[in-house]
Amino acid sequence: MTKSPWALFTLMTFTAVALACTKIPTGDNAILSFTVDPLPSPSVVVGDTLRDSLGVVRPITISAFNFQGGSVTSPGLHFSAADRGIRVDSVSGIVIGDSVRAAARILVSVGSIQAPVQIGVSLRPDSAAPLNARDSLLYSLTDTTVNVSNAMGLRLLHGTGSDSAVVGYRVSFRLISPAGTIAQLVNDNGVPGTTADTTDASGNAARRIKLNVAQLTSASDSIVVLASASYKGVAVRGSPVRLVLRYRLK
């Protein structure tokens, strides 16, 4: 599936370093550089605060370092919104969504050092609908390139309108059966270990299932995956979606 640019935000960190033309701070508690920690979510819901996957309100945080590479605590952060559609408390780093935006910038400053952070502002997810929840795979013992399923997942919607897609929202995936290494979740590029996706412009989030034929104990069976989305720590209506892939020898 085509990925929303928002899906990249969860993978991005920003590092800010004191300019070379200024005096390099050499004190143990003086900050030479800092890195913005991974955001708790790729987006904040309109009218709400930024939350983690458990629904707990979380601020933007950083990891700061001195000239020796050691960690510096209490760095004296300052936050400001560089775009409309979003607000941020200048001291705590708590983010609030005002209006839907594909991306909004927040500036994180420590003294004269500054770094931008991008975050989306999404609609509230009210329901989840299955996306290719039942599929089949004809696998090969020799051509392993065909042993990957079609994309399977869910679509997140806001309100009752079928066109009210929730964009830029995190969805998690969990392989529940069979146990072991018979199957693994991969993204569209075949990268394993990706158990979360971010909804695209249509509100869709999906993973593919890669079959490890060397580990099969039967020629045909089913693989079951759960796709889940929650808001404020509570499962969205219709979530989790049960995804079932039936496989058999080609």
N, C-alpha and C positions, 0 to 999 in steps of 0.2 A: 504494500500500500504506500501511497505517497505520504511522506512525513511532513507534519507541520514544522515550521521553524521553531515553534515552542519546544518541540521534543529535544532540541539541542541544548536548551537552557539548563536542564538537569545535569548535563555533563560538563558544563562550563564552570571554570573558576578563573578569577582574575587576580593578578599579582601586581601590586604597586610598589615601586622602589623610589627612594629619594633620588632627585636629579643629580647627575654626576657633577654639575657645575656648583653644587652647594657643598658645604662642609659635611663630611660623612660623620654621622653620630656614632660615637664609640663607647658610650656608657652602657652598662649591663641592662638598664631599663629603658634605653633610648631605642626607638623603633627605626630600623633601616628599611624594612619592607613588611608587607602584609599580604595575605592571600584571603580572598573571600571564600568562606566555606561553602560547600554545596548547599543549594537552597533546599528547604524542607519540602517544597513542592514547586513544580514548574509554573504554577499560576496561583493567583489569589482570586477568590470569588467576589463578584460585585457586592458591595455592602458588607463584606466580612473581612476578617483579618487573615493573614497568611498562616496556614496550619500545616502540620506534618501528616503522615499517613494515618495516625491514630486520632486525628482531630484536635490535637493540642496546639494552641497558639504558639508560634515560634518566631523569634526575630531573625533578622539577618545577622550573622556572626562572622568573625574573622579569626585568622591565626596570624599573630604578629611576631616578628623576629628582630633580634638585635644584630650587630655587625658580625657576631660570632656564630650566627645561626640559631642561637638559643631563643626559646619562647619568651615573650614579654606579656605580662598580664596587665589588666586594666589600662588598655591603650588609649582611652579617651576618644571614643568614636563620635563622628558626626555624620548624620544621614540627611539627604535632601532629595526630593523628587525632581527629575529633570524633564519629565513629560507629564502631560495631563492624563487623567484616567486612573491615577494612583496617588496615594498619600503615604507618608512614612513619618513616624515620630523621630525627631532629630536626635534624640538621645538613646532611646531604647532600640530603635531599628525595627519596631513593629510596623508591618505594612498593611494598608487598608485599600481595598479596591473600590474605585468610584464609577468607572464605566468600562465596558468591554474594549479591550485593545489586544492586538496580536503581541505587542511587546511595549513595555514601558521601562524607562531607565531610572535607576536610583544611583546617586553618587554617594560613595562611602569615603569619608575623609578621616585621616589621622594626621593632625598638624597640616603640613604642606603636601602630604602624600594623598593621592586620590585615585580611586578606581571606580568604574561603572559596573553596575549589575543590571541585567535585563530580566524581566519577569512579565508573564502574560496576565491579563485580567479576564476571567471567564465567567460565563453564566453559571448559576447554581445547577448542579446535576440533580434532576428529579426522578429520572427513570433510566433503566438500562434495558436495551433490546438485544437479542442474540444476533450475531453476525457470523453466518456460516457455521452454526453450532453443531451440525452433523455433516461429516464428510468421510471420504474413503481414500485409501492410498494403496496403489498397486506397487509393491516394492520389487527391487531386483537384487539378486545375490552378487551380481558382477558390476553393474552400473550404479554406484552409490549416489550419483548426482540426482537420481530420480527419487531418492528415498526421503524426500522432504514434502510435507503436506502443503496445501493451500493455506492462506492466512485464515485464522479463526479467532473470533473475539466477540466484542460487543460494541454497541453504539450508545453513547450517552446523550440524553435529551433534556431540555429545560421546559417546564410547563407541559402543556398538552399538544402543542404544535409539532407536527412531524418534521418541520423544517428548522426547529430551534435546537440546532446542534450545540453541544457543549465542547468547545475547542480548547486544546491545551491542558487537559485534565489527566491526572495520572490514573492508570488502570494496572492492577497487579494480576499476575498469572501464576498458578500453582499446579504442578503436575501431581495428581493424587493417585493415579494407578496407570500402569503397574509400577511396583517398587523396583529399585535397582537402576541399571543404566541402559535399559532397552530403548528409552526415548529421552530426548532433551528438547527444551524450548530454545528456539533461535529467532533472530530478527529477519527482516527481509534480505539482508546480506549474508545470512547464514551464520552470524556470530552467535555463539552459545552463551549461556549464562545470563541472558537478558530476560528477567522475570517481570519487567514492567515496561509499559508503553505509554505514550502520551497521545491523547485523541487528536486526530487531524481535523481539517476544515469541515469534514462531514460528521465529526463527532465519533469517528471510528478508532478503535484501538485493537490491535491484533498481534498474535505471535504465530509462528509456524512450528510444527513438530517434526523433528528429525529422528528418523528410525535408525537404530544401531543393529543391523541385521546379524552381526556376529554374536549378539547377546540374546537373540530370540530363543525362546523355549517351545514355541508353537508356531506353526506356519501362518496362522491367522488369529487375530484377537482384536481387542479394542484398547485405546489409550484415552484416558479421561483427564481433562484439565478444567480447573475453575478459573474464570475471569471475574475479578471483583473490583468494585468501585464503592467508595464510601464518602460521606460528607459529615463533618463534625464527629467522626468516629462511628457513625451509624451507616449500615449498608444502604446504598441507594435502592429504591424500589426496583425489583427485578434482578438484583444482584445478590449472590453470584450467579453468573451464567455458566451452565454446565456444557462443556465442549467435548464431543465424543468423536474420535477418529478411528474408523474401522480399517485395519490393514490386512492384506493377503498377498500371497506371492503372485507376481506377474506371469 
